[in-house]
Every structure is written in structure tokens, then in C-alpha cells.
Amino acid sequence: MKLSDKIRYLREVEGSLRGLNRAMTQQELVRAIAEDSASGTISQSYLSQIESGARPHLTNTTRLLLARFFKVHPGYLVEDPEDYQAEFRTAELAQRQSEDKLDLWLIAGAERFGKADPKLCRALLTLAQHEDSRRCLLLMESILETPALIDRLYQVLNPSEAVLAAELQPTKAEKEKKSGKKKRKAKK
């Protein structure tokens, strides 16, 4: 894949992630990078040269800046060798297309829940941004098949919420006291 195609693709994904329902324009991207990054910026004309193919290579500074902004590995932002996809074309391309469809589906789901459930929206977008969202979903299936693991992971990953939930749960003594009252009522 050419570097220019990668940048256009990343602008499209970023536009979807930001709820634009379209690719970000080059100017929008330049502004967003300037707002997000204290370590540098890129000009719209330089971005245009990259996307037109006039600049097939990035400076290391620009590569790192774009990689940080798009949350991709800097190695992704190089032009692939001519024969690179010829070797892997069928299996790898089919897998990448499947992954892209899954990511777009997750983004669409996030948009549907946006304001109604911001936590779920954020979770779906985080999943879509992950390099291997398919594997993440398969992992989630494995976790769900082990119910005890769900509670344990929740406690470990969300300790403050787990403490609050535990405080709302009746203690063992309270449960026994309640069950004793029920037994006495049943005897009467």
C-alpha cells in the first residue's frame, strides 16, 4: 500500500471516529494535529504533497507526529515495497478487509449510543481503534463463558466501582439475620 493511500485511509477512519460520517479534510486534520500536539504540527501543503505522492517518504519527525495522532505504529507510515502485498494478497487482504468492516461496524454502533451511553460509546471506539479488534471480541467471548472471571476482572480493573458495589451488597451477617427472620415467620 502506498503511503498516500494510508494517510487518506487514516483521515477517513479518524473522521468516522470523530462522528463526522466522512473523512476529515486535510485542513481539519492539520487543525486537529495542532490542537492535540504540543510537540509539532504539519502544514496542509505538506500533507497534500504526501497524499498526492509528490513526497513518498516522511521525515522521522513527521512520521512520529502522525503516528502519535492516529495511534498507529510509526512503521505503518512507510510505503510498502512493490512486491509486499503480492505474497500475502489473498489471505492478508481478506483479513484486513474483514477487520476494517468490523471496525466500521463498531464505530457505527458507537455513534448510535453516543449521547445515551457515553461509556459504551467510548468502549466501542476503543475496541475499533485496537489493532486487532476481532481478537479482542473473541477474547471477550472467552471471558463471558467463564462467569467467575467476569467478576474478578471487574474487581481488578475497576477497583473503586467494585468497592462501591460491595458496599451496597448485604453482609453475610445481614443475610443470615434476614434468613433467620424468614424461618421464624415460616414457623408461626
Summary of the structure (lengths in Angstrom):
residues: 188
radius of gyration: 24.5
end to end distance: 80.1
largest distance: 90.7
contacts: 446
relative contact order: 0.07
helix: 74%
strand: 0%
